[in-house]
Amino acid sequence: PNSDARVSLKLCPLAEGDLRICGVRFRLLGEVWMYYRFDLEGPLLQDTRVNRSKRVRGESLILRSKVEQKMPSLKVTIAPDNESTATQQSTTTVLQGQTSRWK
């Protein structure tokens, strides 16, 4: 009771096409079904004087996406020019975000 929880959602579309997220439906305490509709304001339209004066908003595109085919996976193998450099570098550990220089 009277508590907050942060929830994150991940989507994994299985088919190509247009994806529009309207809201989220969930079961509260295993008993009550709840639905929350996402109503996001779009950008202010500045194309005409009337739209500017009335502060008319366009459609929000934040929760819209186009699902397309899989992107190609690029795999790279870096090999040194000679054997001595390979044995010297193989003992060096490089973590994510770090760089190392080949001698």
Secondary structure, DSSP 8 states (H G I E B T S, - for coil): --------------S-EEEE--EEEEEETTTEEEEEE------B--SSHHHHHHT-B----TTEEEE-S-----------SSHHHHHHHHT----TT------
